[in-house]
Amino acid sequence: MTDEAGGKSAAAPIKYSPGLLATTMVALLVSLFTSIGIVIVYDQRYAQKIVSMDIKGYIRSQRDMVMRSEVTDEQLRKNIDAMETALLAEPANHTVLLKDVVLRNAREIKP
């Protein structure tokens, strides 16, 4: 560099680049957050989940209520439709099993 008088200047601006430690930390943090985000999205959208439903118990309770005249035929149809709606509302990555088959640790669908 030259100054206005045509001579060379003694002090050139010093440029500092980020250190190796700072670059490594930024790369690790970006990698960590990306990995956490991907695992969360995979778990919510793609991983298979098992849920259970006590269809036999539900039908038995509906039958008993009809026998005791607590519900009418129309209410029984609405209750059965509610059960079907609850089953169809489950996402595609949820596998629905009968409660008799599942031993433990499965979420239960209740209409």
N, CA, C and O atoms as CSV, one atom per row, in Angstrom:
chain,resi,resn,atom,element,x,y,z
A,1,MET,N,N,0.830,-1.173,0.000
A,1,MET,CA,C,0.000,0.000,0.000
A,1,MET,C,C,0.876,1.238,0.000
A,1,MET,O,O,1.973,1.263,0.559
A,2,THR,N,N,0.361,2.237,-0.634
A,2,THR,CA,C,1.103,3.496,-0.666
A,2,THR,C,C,0.272,4.588,-0.036
A,2,THR,O,O,-0.958,4.564,-0.087
A,3,ASP,N,N,0.956,5.543,0.559
A,3,ASP,CA,C,0.224,6.664,1.123
A,3,ASP,C,C,0.132,7.770,0.088
A,3,ASP,O,O,0.605,7.596,-1.034
A,4,GLU,N,N,-0.462,8.898,0.433
A,4,GLU,CA,C,-0.674,9.966,-0.529
A,4,GLU,C,C,0.629,10.583,-0.999
A,4,GLU,O,O,0.678,11.133,-2.099
A,5,ALA,N,N,1.632,10.515,-0.241
A,5,ALA,CA,C,2.898,11.101,-0.630
A,5,ALA,C,C,3.651,10.203,-1.589
A,5,ALA,O,O,4.696,10.596,-2.109
A,6,GLY,N,N,3.142,9.002,-1.836
A,6,GLY,CA,C,3.806,8.115,-2.762
A,6,GLY,C,C,4.697,7.109,-2.088
A,6,GLY,O,O,5.275,6.253,-2.758
A,7,GLY,N,N,4.823,7.185,-0.798
A,7,GLY,CA,C,5.649,6.239,-0.079
A,7,GLY,C,C,4.830,5.060,0.411
A,7,GLY,O,O,3.602,5.055,0.334
A,8,LYS,N,N,5.515,4.098,0.897
A,8,LYS,CA,C,4.813,2.918,1.405
A,8,LYS,C,C,4.419,3.148,2.847
A,8,LYS,O,O,5.175,3.722,3.631
A,9,SER,N,N,3.202,2.685,3.193
A,9,SER,CA,C,2.749,2.825,4.577
A,9,SER,C,C,3.264,1.648,5.385
A,9,SER,O,O,3.444,0.548,4.862
A,10,ALA,N,N,3.493,1.889,6.636
A,10,ALA,CA,C,4.078,0.869,7.485
A,10,ALA,C,C,3.033,-0.065,8.063
A,10,ALA,O,O,3.343,-1.229,8.319
A,11,ALA,N,N,1.815,0.390,8.278
A,11,ALA,CA,C,0.820,-0.438,8.958
A,11,ALA,C,C,-0.257,-0.870,7.971
A,11,ALA,O,O,-1.025,-0.044,7.479
A,12,ALA,N,N,-0.308,-2.143,7.689
A,12,ALA,CA,C,-1.366,-2.706,6.851
A,12,ALA,C,C,-2.423,-3.286,7.777
A,12,ALA,O,O,-2.078,-3.817,8.833
A,13,PRO,N,N,-3.706,-3.202,7.414
A,13,PRO,CA,C,-4.738,-3.753,8.299
A,13,PRO,C,C,-4.578,-5.270,8.426
A,13,PRO,O,O,-4.363,-5.981,7.444
A,14,ILE,N,N,-4.690,-5.725,9.642
A,14,ILE,CA,C,-4.545,-7.157,9.904
A,14,ILE,C,C,-5.945,-7.774,9.910
A,14,ILE,O,O,-6.838,-7.293,10.608
A,15,LYS,N,N,-6.130,-8.835,9.134
A,15,LYS,CA,C,-7.410,-9.524,9.074
A,15,LYS,C,C,-7.315,-10.793,9.900
A,15,LYS,O,O,-6.420,-11.617,9.716
A,16,TYR,N,N,-8.263,-10.927,10.816
A,16,TYR,CA,C,-8.304,-12.127,11.654
A,16,TYR,C,C,-9.367,-13.068,11.116
A,16,TYR,O,O,-10.494,-12.654,10.845
A,17,SER,N,N,-9.014,-14.309,10.963
A,17,SER,CA,C,-10.011,-15.307,10.562
A,17,SER,C,C,-10.461,-16.047,11.817
A,17,SER,O,O,-9.731,-16.096,12.807
A,18,PRO,N,N,-11.671,-16.626,11.776
A,18,PRO,CA,C,-12.125,-17.345,12.966
A,18,PRO,C,C,-11.165,-18.491,13.284
A,18,PRO,O,O,-10.603,-19.130,12.394
A,19,GLY,N,N,-11.006,-18.717,14.541
A,19,GLY,CA,C,-10.089,-19.750,14.965
A,19,GLY,C,C,-10.634,-21.144,14.694
A,19,GLY,O,O,-11.819,-21.320,14.413
A,20,LEU,N,N,-9.791,-22.086,14.779
A,20,LEU,CA,C,-10.160,-23.478,14.545
A,20,LEU,C,C,-11.184,-23.941,15.570
A,20,LEU,O,O,-12.104,-24.684,15.225
A,21,LEU,N,N,-11.048,-23.525,16.802
A,21,LEU,CA,C,-11.984,-23.921,17.852
A,21,LEU,C,C,-13.378,-23.343,17.599
A,21,LEU,O,O,-14.373,-24.050,17.757
A,22,ALA,N,N,-13.460,-22.082,17.211
A,22,ALA,CA,C,-14.759,-21.453,16.933
A,22,ALA,C,C,-15.439,-22.121,15.745
A,22,ALA,O,O,-16.644,-22.368,15.792
A,23,THR,N,N,-14.707,-22.415,14.695
A,23,THR,CA,C,-15.264,-23.076,13.513
A,23,THR,C,C,-15.759,-24.471,13.865
A,23,THR,O,O,-16.822,-24.891,13.407
A,24,THR,N,N,-15.002,-25.179,14.665
A,24,THR,CA,C,-15.400,-26.525,15.081
A,24,THR,C,C,-16.663,-26.480,15.931
A,24,THR,O,O,-17.546,-27.322,15.766
A,25,MET,N,N,-16.761,-25.520,16.829
A,25,MET,CA,C,-17.943,-25.404,17.685
A,25,MET,C,C,-19.196,-25.075,16.871
A,25,MET,O,O,-20.265,-25.632,17.122
A,26,VAL,N,N,-19.066,-24.180,15.908
A,26,VAL,CA,C,-20.211,-23.838,15.059
A,26,VAL,C,C,-20.647,-25.065,14.258
A,26,VAL,O,O,-21.841,-25.343,14.150
A,27,ALA,N,N,-19.692,-25.792,13.701
A,27,ALA,CA,C,-20.016,-26.995,12.931
A,27,ALA,C,C,-20.694,-28.043,13.815
A,27,ALA,O,O,-21.652,-28.684,13.383
A,28,LEU,N,N,-20.214,-28.223,15.036
A,28,LEU,CA,C,-20.824,-29.185,15.948
A,28,LEU,C,C,-22.238,-28.777,16.336
A,28,LEU,O,O,-23.129,-29.625,16.393
A,29,LEU,N,N,-22.459,-27.493,16.604
A,29,LEU,CA,C,-23.794,-27.030,16.978
A,29,LEU,C,C,-24.784,-27.179,15.825
A,29,LEU,O,O,-25.918,-27.606,16.037
A,30,VAL,N,N,-24.369,-26.835,14.618
A,30,VAL,CA,C,-25.243,-26.994,13.457
A,30,VAL,C,C,-25.566,-28.464,13.247
A,30,VAL,O,O,-26.715,-28.819,12.981
A,31,SER,N,N,-24.568,-29.310,13.363
A,31,SER,CA,C,-24.776,-30.748,13.207
A,31,SER,C,C,-25.707,-31.298,14.286
A,31,SER,O,O,-26.576,-32.119,13.991
A,32,LEU,N,N,-25.538,-30.860,15.518
A,32,LEU,CA,C,-26.367,-31.326,16.620
A,32,LEU,C,C,-27.828,-30.932,16.419
A,32,LEU,O,O,-28.715,-31.774,16.560
A,33,PHE,N,N,-28.092,-29.679,16.093
A,33,PHE,CA,C,-29.465,-29.220,15.904
A,33,PHE,C,C,-30.113,-29.873,14.685
A,33,PHE,O,O,-31.301,-30.194,14.715
A,34,THR,N,N,-29.353,-30.070,13.628
A,34,THR,CA,C,-29.876,-30.753,12.450
A,34,THR,C,C,-30.238,-32.194,12.783
A,34,THR,O,O,-31.298,-32.671,12.377
A,35,SER,N,N,-29.392,-32.881,13.500
A,35,SER,CA,C,-29.666,-34.271,13.879
A,35,SER,C,C,-30.890,-34.380,14.771
A,35,SER,O,O,-31.724,-35.263,14.574
A,36,ILE,N,N,-31.006,-33.496,15.747
A,36,ILE,CA,C,-32.166,-33.515,16.638
A,36,ILE,C,C,-33.448,-33.260,15.849
A,36,ILE,O,O,-34.455,-33.932,16.068
A,37,GLY,N,N,-33.415,-32.301,14.939
A,37,GLY,CA,C,-34.582,-31.997,14.121
A,37,GLY,C,C,-34.995,-33.164,13.245
A,37,GLY,O,O,-36.185,-33.453,13.116
A,38,ILE,N,N,-34.034,-33.832,12.647
A,38,ILE,CA,C,-34.339,-34.975,11.774
A,38,ILE,C,C,-34.930,-36.126,12.586
A,38,ILE,O,O,-35.872,-36.778,12.134
A,39,VAL,N,N,-34.395,-36.380,13.764
A,39,VAL,CA,C,-34.931,-37.456,14.605
A,39,VAL,C,C,-36.363,-37.140,15.030
A,39,VAL,O,O,-37.208,-38.035,15.041
A,40,ILE,N,N,-36.650,-35.901,15.376
A,40,ILE,CA,C,-38.006,-35.519,15.780
A,40,ILE,C,C,-38.985,-35.685,14.620
A,40,ILE,O,O,-40.069,-36.239,14.802
A,41,VAL,N,N,-38.617,-35.216,13.440
A,41,VAL,CA,C,-39.497,-35.352,12.272
A,41,VAL,C,C,-39.707,-36.825,11.935
A,41,VAL,O,O,-40.829,-37.232,11.634
A,42,TYR,N,N,-38.654,-37.625,11.980
A,42,TYR,CA,C,-38.788,-39.051,11.689
A,42,TYR,C,C,-39.719,-39.726,12.692
A,42,TYR,O,O,-40.569,-40.530,12.310
A,43,ASP,N,N,-39.562,-39.402,13.959
A,43,ASP,CA,C,-40.393,-40.019,14.989
A,43,ASP,C,C,-41.863,-39.649,14.815
A,43,ASP,O,O,-42.738,-40.498,14.984
A,44,GLN,N,N,-42.140,-38.399,14.480
A,44,GLN,CA,C,-43.523,-37.959,14.360
A,44,GLN,C,C,-44.198,-38.450,13.080
A,44,GLN,O,O,-45.391,-38.752,13.099
A,45,ARG,N,N,-43.473,-38.534,11.984
A,45,ARG,CA,C,-44.113,-38.811,10.700
A,45,ARG,C,C,-43.900,-40.218,10.152
A,45,ARG,O,O,-44.785,-40.743,9.476
A,46,TYR,N,N,-42.776,-40.836,10.414
A,46,TYR,CA,C,-42.447,-42.074,9.717
A,46,TYR,C,C,-42.310,-43.308,10.602
A,46,TYR,O,O,-42.575,-44.416,10.135
A,47,ALA,N,N,-41.910,-43.159,11.846
A,47,ALA,CA,C,-41.692,-44.314,12.717
A,47,ALA,C,C,-43.036,-44.975,13.042
A,47,ALA,O,O,-44.021,-44.297,13.335
A,48,GLN,N,N,-43.055,-46.298,12.984
A,48,GLN,CA,C,-44.279,-47.042,13.271
A,48,GLN,C,C,-44.569,-47.005,14.768
A,48,GLN,O,O,-43.683,-47.215,15.596
A,49,LYS,N,N,-45.811,-46.737,15.089
A,49,LYS,CA,C,-46.265,-46.727,16.477
A,49,LYS,C,C,-47.371,-47.765,16.619
A,49,LYS,O,O,-48.157,-47.973,15.694
A,50,ILE,N,N,-47.431,-48.406,17.762
A,50,ILE,CA,C,-48.463,-49.404,18.017
A,50,ILE,C,C,-49.453,-48.828,19.009
A,50,ILE,O,O,-49.076,-48.362,20.084
A,51,VAL,N,N,-50.733,-48.865,18.635
A,51,VAL,CA,C,-51.809,-48.444,19.524
A,51,VAL,C,C,-52.791,-49.601,19.627
A,51,VAL,O,O,-52.846,-50.461,18.748
A,52,SER,N,N,-53.560,-49.615,20.697
A,52,SER,CA,C,-54.498,-50.723,20.895
A,52,SER,C,C,-55.917,-50.188,21.046
A,52,SER,O,O,-56.140,-49.017,21.355
A,53,MET,N,N,-56.864,-51.090,20.816
A,53,MET,CA,C,-58.267,-50.748,21.003
A,53,MET,C,C,-58.982,-51.978,21.508
A,53,MET,O,O,-58.799,-53.078,20.988
A,54,ASP,N,N,-59.803,-51.783,22.533
A,54,ASP,CA,C,-60.563,-52.877,23.121
A,54,ASP,C,C,-61.922,-52.964,22.417
A,54,ASP,O,O,-62.935,-52.505,22.945
A,55,ILE,N,N,-61.928,-53.555,21.223
A,55,ILE,CA,C,-63.161,-53.643,20.435
A,55,ILE,C,C,-64.152,-54.583,21.104
A,55,ILE,O,O,-65.344,-54.281,21.171
A,56,LYS,N,N,-63.677,-55.712,21.595
A,56,LYS,CA,C,-64.583,-56.663,22.242
A,56,LYS,C,C,-65.254,-56.047,23.463
A,56,LYS,O,O,-66.460,-56.202,23.656
A,57,GLY,N,N,-64.482,-55.353,24.281
A,57,GLY,CA,C,-65.041,-54.713,25.461
A,57,GLY,C,C,-66.012,-53.610,25.094
A,57,GLY,O,O,-67.040,-53.444,25.750
A,58,TYR,N,N,-65.699,-52.852,24.051
A,58,TYR,CA,C,-66.578,-51.768,23.626
A,58,TYR,C,C,-67.905,-52.319,23.112
A,58,TYR,O,O,-68.970,-51.815,23.467
A,59,ILE,N,N,-67.841,-53.354,22.275
A,59,ILE,CA,C,-69.070,-53.956,21.752
A,59,ILE,C,C,-69.870,-54.595,22.884
A,59,ILE,O,O,-71.097,-54.505,22.900
A,60,ARG,N,N,-69.193,-55.236,23.825
A,60,ARG,CA,C,-69.878,-55.832,24.973
A,60,ARG,C,C,-70.601,-54.772,25.793
A,60,ARG,O,O,-71.744,-54.978,26.201
A,61,SER,N,N,-69.947,-53.641,26.039
A,61,SER,CA,C,-70.588,-52.579,26.820
A,61,SER,C,C,-71.765,-51.973,26.062
A,61,SER,O,O,-72.777,-51.626,26.671
A,62,GLN,N,N,-71.647,-51.842,24.749
A,62,GLN,CA,C,-72.761,-51.329,23.951
A,62,GLN,C,C,-73.935,-52.303,23.970
A,62,GLN,O,O,-75.091,-51.892,24.071
A,63,ARG,N,N,-73.630,-53.600,23.872
A,63,ARG,CA,C,-74.679,-54.622,23.905
A,63,ARG,C,C,-75.407,-54.591,25.252
A,63,ARG,O,O,-76.634,-54.667,25.310
A,64,ASP,N,N,-74.632,-54.479,26.326
A,64,ASP,CA,C,-75.246,-54.426,27.659
A,64,ASP,C,C,-76.129,-53.194,27.826
A,64,ASP,O,O,-77.197,-53.274,28.433
A,65,MET,N,N,-75.696,-52.064,27.296
A,65,MET,CA,C,-76.512,-50.857,27.398
A,65,MET,C,C,-77.805,-50.993,26.593
A,65,MET,O,O,-78.842,-50.472,27.004
A,66,VAL,N,N,-77.759,-51.685,25.453
A,66,VAL,CA,C,-78.972,-51.913,24.662
A,66,VAL,C,C,-79.904,-52.858,25.406
A,66,VAL,O,O,-81.118,-52.656,25.407
A,67,MET,N,N,-79.350,-53.885,26.038
A,67,MET,CA,C,-80.170,-54.841,26.785
A,67,MET,C,C,-80.877,-54.173,27.973
A,67,MET,O,O,-82.006,-54.528,28.311
A,68,ARG,N,N,-80.195,-53.196,28.605
A,68,ARG,CA,C,-80.795,-52.479,29.735
A,68,ARG,C,C,-81.635,-51.292,29.271
A,68,ARG,O,O,-82.151,-50.537,30.094
A,69,SER,N,N,-81.772,-51.128,27.968
A,69,SER,CA,C,-82.543,-50.029,27.350
A,69,SER,C,C,-81.997,-48.655,27.723
A,69,SER,O,O,-82.761,-47.700,27.867
A,70,GLU,N,N,-80.698,-48.553,27.878
A,70,GLU,CA,C,-80.074,-47.261,28.169
A,70,GLU,C,C,-79.826,-46.458,26.897
A,70,GLU,O,O,-79.769,-45.229,26.938
A,71,VAL,N,N,-79.678,-47.150,25.768
A,71,VAL,CA,C,-79.475,-46.471,24.485
A,71,VAL,C,C,-80.462,-47.033,23.468
A,71,VAL,O,O,-80.882,-48.187,23.553
A,72,THR,N,N,-80.816,-46.196,22.517
A,72,THR,CA,C,-81.709,-46.642,21.451
A,72,THR,C,C,-80.876,-47.191,20.302
A,72,THR,O,O,-79.647,-47.118,20.321
A,73,ASP,N,N,-81.551,-47.737,19.309
A,73,ASP,CA,C,-80.835,-48.266,18.144
A,73,ASP,C,C,-80.078,-47.162,17.410
A,73,ASP,O,O,-78.973,-47.379,16.914
A,74,GLU,N,N,-80.675,-45.993,17.347
A,74,GLU,CA,C,-80.012,-44.867,16.676
A,74,GLU,C,C,-78.753,-44.448,17.434
A,74,GLU,O,O,-77.724,-44.171,16.817
A,75,GLN,N,N,-78.826,-44.401,18.753
A,75,GLN,CA,C,-77.648,-44.063,19.559
A,75,GLN,C,C,-76.575,-45.134,19.425
A,75,GLN,O,O,-75.383,-44.826,19.407
A,76,LEU,N,N,-77.000,-46.397,19.332
A,76,LEU,CA,C,-76.049,-47.485,19.143
A,76,LEU,C,C,-75.312,-47.313,17.820
A,76,LEU,O,O,-74.095,-47.489,17.761
A,77,ARG,N,N,-76.034,-46.973,16.769
A,77,ARG,CA,C,-75.387,-46.739,15.469
A,77,ARG,C,C,-74.406,-45.576,15.553
A,77,ARG,O,O,-73.317,-45.649,14.985
A,78,LYS,N,N,-74.773,-44.514,16.247
A,78,LYS,CA,C,-73.873,-43.372,16.407
A,78,LYS,C,C,-72.624,-43.765,17.190
A,78,LYS,O,O,-71.522,-43.327,16.860
A,79,ASN,N,N,-72.789,-44.585,18.223
A,79,ASN,CA,C,-71.637,-45.039,19.012
A,79,ASN,C,C,-70.702,-45.910,18.181
A,79,ASN,O,O,-69.482,-45.788,18.286
A,80,ILE,N,N,-71.267,-46.786,17.359
A,80,ILE,CA,C,-70.441,-47.636,16.486
A,80,ILE,C,C,-69.731,-46.764,15.448
A,80,ILE,O,O,-68.562,-46.995,15.140
A,81,ASP,N,N,-70.436,-45.758,14.906
A,81,ASP,CA,C,-69.798,-44.835,13.961
A,81,ASP,C,C,-68.679,-44.045,14.630
A,81,ASP,O,O,-67.661,-43.758,14.000
A,82,ALA,N,N,-68.857,-43.693,15.900
A,82,ALA,CA,C,-67.806,-42.980,16.637
A,82,ALA,C,C,-66.581,-43.865,16.808
A,82,ALA,O,O,-65.451,-43.386,16.721
A,83,MET,N,N,-66.799,-45.158,17.052
A,83,MET,CA,C,-65.678,-46.091,17.161
A,83,MET,C,C,-64.934,-46.183,15.823
A,83,MET,O,O,-63.704,-46.168,15.791
A,84,GLU,N,N,-65.677,-46.276,14.735
A,84,GLU,CA,C,-65.056,-46.361,13.413
A,84,GLU,C,C,-64.299,-45.078,13.092
A,84,GLU,O,O,-63.211,-45.128,12.518
A,85,THR,N,N,-64.860,-43.943,13.452
A,85,THR,CA,C,-64.197,-42.660,13.220
A,85,THR,C,C,-62.893,-42.571,14.011
A,85,THR,O,O,-61.891,-42.059,13.512
A,86,ALA,N,N,-62.912,-43.068,15.237
A,86,ALA,CA,C,-61.690,-43.057,16.056
A,86,ALA,C,C,-60.609,-43.931,15.427
A,86,ALA,O,O,-59.429,-43.582,15.458
A,87,LEU,N,N,-61.005,-45.054,14.862
A,87,LEU,CA,C,-60.028,-45.928,14.198
A,87,LEU,C,C,-59.475,-45.281,12.932
A,87,LEU,O,O,-58.272,-45.335,12.678
A,88,LEU,N,N,-60.343,-44.677,12.148
A,88,LEU,CA,C,-59.908,-44.065,10.889
A,88,LEU,C,C,-59.125,-42.776,11.104
A,88,LEU,O,O,-58.412,-42.336,10.202
A,89,ALA,N,N,-59.241,-42.168,12.268
A,89,ALA,CA,C,-58.533,-40.921,12.545
A,89,ALA,C,C,-57.054,-41.147,12.862
A,89,ALA,O,O,-56.277,-40.193,12.900
A,90,GLU,N,N,-56.670,-42.372,13.085
A,90,GLU,CA,C,-55.263,-42.654,13.401
A,90,GLU,C,C,-54.401,-42.434,12.158
A,90,GLU,O,O,-54.809,-42.794,11.054
A,91,PRO,N,N,-53.211,-41.846,12.325
A,91,PRO,CA,C,-52.320,-41.618,11.179
A,91,PRO,C,C,-51.863,-42.932,10.545
A,91,PRO,O,O,-52.001,-44.004,11.134
A,92,ALA,N,N,-51.324,-42.826,9.354
A,92,ALA,CA,C,-50.908,-44.014,8.602
A,92,ALA,C,C,-49.756,-44.762,9.275
A,92,ALA,O,O,-49.606,-45.967,9.070
A,93,ASN,N,N,-48.951,-44.078,10.063
A,93,ASN,CA,C,-47.822,-44.758,10.697
A,93,ASN,C,C,-48.187,-45.399,12.032
A,93,ASN,O,O,-47.300,-45.853,12.755
A,94,HIS,N,N,-49.474,-45.443,12.373
A,94,HIS,CA,C,-49.930,-46.098,13.601
A,94,HIS,C,C,-50.566,-47.436,13.246
A,94,HIS,O,O,-51.460,-47.505,12.403
A,95,THR,N,N,-50.100,-48.489,13.891
A,95,THR,CA,C,-50.653,-49.819,13.712
A,95,THR,C,C,-51.602,-50.093,14.864
A,95,THR,O,O,-51.215,-50.015,16.030
A,96,VAL,N,N,-52.852,-50.416,14.534
A,96,VAL,CA,C,-53.863,-50.647,15.563
A,96,VAL,C,C,-53.996,-52.148,15.781
A,96,VAL,O,O,-54.255,-52.903,14.844
A,97,LEU,N,N,-53.815,-52.572,17.033
A,97,LEU,CA,C,-53.956,-53.973,17.420
A,97,LEU,C,C,-55.060,-54.092,18.461
A,97,LEU,O,O,-55.392,-53.130,19.153
A,98,LEU,N,N,-55.621,-55.292,18.557
A,98,LEU,CA,C,-56.614,-55.532,19.601
A,98,LEU,C,C,-55.939,-55.474,20.962
A,98,LEU,O,O,-54.780,-55.862,21.107
A,99,LYS,N,N,-56.665,-54.992,21.949
A,99,LYS,CA,C,-56.099,-54.869,23.287
A,99,LYS,C,C,-55.722,-56.235,23.852
A,99,LYS,O,O,-54.814,-56.326,24.679
A,100,ASP,N,N,-56.400,-57.293,23.425
A,100,ASP,CA,C,-56.082,-58.634,23.899
A,100,ASP,C,C,-54.692,-59.082,23.459
A,100,ASP,O,O,-54.072,-59.915,24.120
A,101,VAL,N,N,-54.204,-58.545,22.363
A,101,VAL,CA,C,-52.910,-58.952,21.805
A,101,VAL,C,C,-51.757,-58.184,22.445
A,101,VAL,O,O,-50.667,-58.728,22.620
A,102,VAL,N,N,-51.997,-56.929,22.791
A,102,VAL,CA,C,-50.945,-56.069,23.319
A,102,VAL,C,C,-50.759,-56.346,24.802
A,102,VAL,O,O,-51.725,-56.344,25.565
A,103,LEU,N,N,-49.523,-56.584,25.207
A,103,LEU,CA,C,-49.234,-56.896,26.598
A,103,LEU,C,C,-49.177,-55.630,27.461
A,103,LEU,O,O,-49.823,-55.562,28.507
A,104,ARG,N,N,-48.398,-54.619,27.019
A,104,ARG,CA,C,-48.277,-53.382,27.786
A,104,ARG,C,C,-47.640,-52.297,26.927
A,104,ARG,O,O,-47.185,-52.548,25.811
A,105,ASN,N,N,-47.619,-51.089,27.474
A,105,ASN,CA,C,-46.941,-49.929,26.893
A,105,ASN,C,C,-47.456,-49.520,25.516
A,105,ASN,O,O,-46.678,-49.039,24.692
A,106,ALA,N,N,-48.720,-49.697,25.257
A,106,ALA,CA,C,-49.304,-49.200,24.012
A,106,ALA,C,C,-50.433,-48.238,24.364
A,106,ALA,O,O,-51.234,-48.491,25.264
A,107,ARG,N,N,-50.474,-47.157,23.649
A,107,ARG,CA,C,-51.552,-46.188,23.858
A,107,ARG,C,C,-52.866,-46.816,23.425
A,107,ARG,O,O,-52.908,-47.525,22.420
A,108,GLU,N,N,-53.943,-46.567,24.168
A,108,GLU,CA,C,-55.240,-47.166,23.853
A,108,GLU,C,C,-56.160,-46.121,23.242
A,108,GLU,O,O,-56.270,-44.998,23.735
A,109,ILE,N,N,-56.818,-46.516,22.159
A,109,ILE,CA,C,-57.797,-45.647,21.511
A,109,ILE,C,C,-59.135,-45.850,22.209
A,109,ILE,O,O,-59.599,-46.977,22.383
A,110,LYS,N,N,-59.739,-44.750,22.600
A,110,LYS,CA,C,-61.065,-44.813,23.215
A,110,LYS,C,C,-62.005,-43.935,22.416
A,110,LYS,O,O,-61.766,-42.735,22.277
A,111,PRO,N,N,-63.091,-44.527,21.881
A,111,PRO,CA,C,-64.027,-43.714,21.088
A,111,PRO,C,C,-64.840,-42.779,21.955
A,111,PRO,O,O,-65.671,-42.028,21.444
